[in-house]
Amino acid sequence: MLSGVMMFDFMGWKEVGQLIEAGIERTIAQKRVTYDLERMMEGATKVTTSAFCDRHHREYAVAGGGEVGAPLLSNELFSTSYIQSNRRTD
């Protein structure tokens, strides 16, 4: 997930990266985490990677002001005109 944040930041889509990070933070704060984090956190519950990602999806939607089950990204973000007008120049 964090490599995706780096990719979106590189593309200049910082808001998307910030929403992903906010979802990760909210998910970890609930102490329902994968094995690698569970063994280092007092009172945490170990979940599968897919369960962690499902929880993150919900928290991502909430962090973005959306609803659970709403599309993660607007289709307009991926339209050709949007990409061309927001292309990095450096």
C-alpha positions in Angstrom: 0.0 0.0 0.0 2.8 2.4 0.9 4.5 1.8 -2.5 1.2 2.9 -4.0 1.3 6.1 -1.9 4.8 6.8 -3.3 3.6 6.2 -6.9 0.6 8.6 -6.4 2.9 11.2 -4.9 5.3 10.9 -7.8 2.4 11.3 -10.2 1.4 14.5 -8.4 -1.8 12.9 -6.9 -0.9 13.7 -3.3 -4.5 13.7 -2.1 -4.9 10.1 -3.1 -1.7 9.1 -1.2 -2.8 11.1 1.8 -6.2 9.3 1.9 -4.5 5.9 1.6 -2.2 6.8 4.5 -5.1 8.1 6.6 -6.9 4.8 6.0 -3.8 2.8 7.1 -3.5 4.9 10.3 -7.2 4.5 11.1 -7.0 0.8 10.5 -3.9 0.3 12.7 -5.4 2.4 15.4 -8.2 -0.2 15.7 -5.5 -2.8 16.6 -6.8 -5.3 13.9 -3.5 -5.9 12.1 -1.5 -8.5 10.3 1.0 -10.8 12.1 4.0 -8.6 11.7 2.4 -5.7 13.5 0.3 -7.8 16.0 3.3 -9.3 17.6 4.6 -5.8 18.4 1.3 -4.3 19.7 -0.2 -4.9 23.1 -3.8 -5.9 22.8 -3.9 -6.2 19.1 -5.9 -8.8 17.1 -4.2 -10.7 14.3 -6.1 -10.7 11.1 -5.4 -12.0 7.6 -3.9 -9.6 5.0 -7.2 -9.6 3.1 -9.2 -8.8 6.3 -6.7 -5.9 6.9 -7.2 -4.7 3.4 -11.0 -4.9 3.7 -10.9 -2.9 6.9 -8.5 -0.4 5.2 -11.0 0.0 2.3 -13.7 1.0 4.7 -11.4 3.4 6.6 -10.1 4.9 3.3 -13.7 5.7 2.3 -14.4 7.3 5.7 -11.2 9.3 5.6 -12.2 10.6 2.1 -15.7 11.6 3.3 -17.3 8.8 1.4 -19.4 5.9 2.2 -18.4 2.3 2.9 -18.7 0.4 -0.3 -18.2 3.6 -2.5 -15.7 3.4 -5.3 -12.2 4.0 -4.0 -11.3 6.4 -6.8 -13.5 8.4 -9.0 -13.3 7.3 -12.7 -12.6 10.8 -13.7 -9.2 10.5 -12.1 -8.3 8.1 -14.8 -9.8 9.9 -17.7 -7.3 10.8 -20.5 -8.0 14.5 -20.2 -7.4 14.5 -16.4 -4.1 12.6 -16.7 -2.9 14.9 -19.5 -3.8 18.0 -17.6 -2.2 16.8 -14.4 1.0 15.3 -15.9 4.2 16.1 -14.1 6.6 18.3 -16.0 9.8 17.9 -14.0 
